[in-house]
Amino acid sequence: MTLNYRSDDSWQTLLSHTVNDPAELWEYLELPTESLPEALQAAADFPLRVPLPYLKRIRKNDLNDPLLQQVLPLGAELQPANGFNRDPLGEMDANPLDGLVHKYRGRVLLILTGACAIHCRYCFRRHFPYQDNRLSKDNWQQLIRYLADDESIEEVILSGGDPLAVPDKRLAAILTDIEAIPHIRRLRIHSRLPAVIPQRITDSLTDRLRDSRLKTLMVLHINHAQEIDQQITDAVSKLTRAGIQVLNQAVVLKGINDTVSAQKALSETLFDAGILPYYLFVLDRVEGAAHFEVDETQVRKMMGELASCLPGYLVPKLAREIAGQSAKTQLPPIFS
């Protein structure tokens, strides 16, 4: 099977041509067929979605490939696990308007779309009711009034799904409305898209962000050094030349990046690509992702070792997000 794309394909083309059929993924990556039936069951609950630029970085015939493991549907997802639920961060209790989550003082999160370029199997929003949070024209005006009426809000975070699944023209209009609110100072964009389809960082997007009066940050989501290639480095370079601070947040995932060597390689490769390590989260306990969880004490010991072999600016803050808390809970490293 050939799954090719051209280097000059648009990000929209690549977004619309993803691998969604487990059988197609199995055939292309030459995976053992005995694991396919359970994958089909898991994908019926949470669909498979892998874009071609990300797929090309996955090693064939290797079920332990760290990129593959992040997107591979497994029968383990269908097993119940104590303490895991469909809304681990309590976002439904902080959802005053469709498309808006307001958990922390001074900043709000806007759910621009339910669409993603890739379906990560550990995603804490894999059960989020996107159908109930669609942004109509009327809903958007309600959100803008909400932002304008609360002068404590200084930062708007664009999220999803993936906010960069929204076309540049629509993003520009959204940004214009936000810029018109005087007390908003910062814009943060949380996106996985530049890491899986680097072509998403277009000239029109970077030009518009560069021209904004808001201080703009792009927070990427990269979990393993193998995810970073020259195309991603080039995309990040475009962002930084436009004055956009690029950060990364990752999740500790069992068998993928739960070692000192994996985390050291990730931090160093991120920095080489122009990305500053920001947060490293322990797993959000979402239903279907228990097989990714790593013991918190083990993670804290790993971070102690990591802090001992890297300069401080390369060590991300280890944290857990707890439903109902007023901020993320930082977890101190354990030094041996």
C-alpha angles and dihedrals in degrees: 000000000000121000104179134164132183122246090236095052112126120246089245090058091049092046091054094047104060129141107258102158116083091208090057091049091049093050096047095046093040093233124173108273095218089077094052100084093059090045090055090053093049092046090054088061097041113012124238115244124172125162119221099244089056092043091056090061093057117098115238123241092015118114088182095059105131094225094047092050091059093059103026114115110226136186087237088075090068095056117098116239129194114249095018119114143163097260106034095165096048092238092152088064091054098045104104094160134024108274096013130103116185111181105136131051115254098019140061134195123226120205100212097175143351091226122110132180091222135022109225108200093222094051111143089213096053088115098035112135097239090163088066094048103053114143112233121179090262092047090051092054089051090053093049090051090049090053093045094049096052108066091183089073109097101156134048120200118202111211142148143120078325119322091208089065083077113091120254094249092055092044090052091053091048090050092050091055092049093047089057090067105087100206094055109096107165139045121200122189117198109198142157092186100089088054095052101029106023090180086078091082096086129177091246091054095048092044092053094047091047091053095049120110087220121092102244129208127184115207111197127195113225121153105179137035091234089069092067118085136157093275091058092046090052092049091050090049089058090053095048092047086057090056096256117144109227119207134171134220123190139180125230105242125188113251092002110070106347096118133085091239093053093048093045091051090047095051094046094046091047092052092047087055092051096259123126118218106241116164134008110194131200109231119288104233098240121162110265098027104079092113089066095057121116122196110264095227090053090051092049091051089049090053091051090056091044092052089052094058104036135058112257095253090062095052112090120216110262110224148160125211111223121194112249096016119127093230142006113288112238116215117214118229119247113232118205 
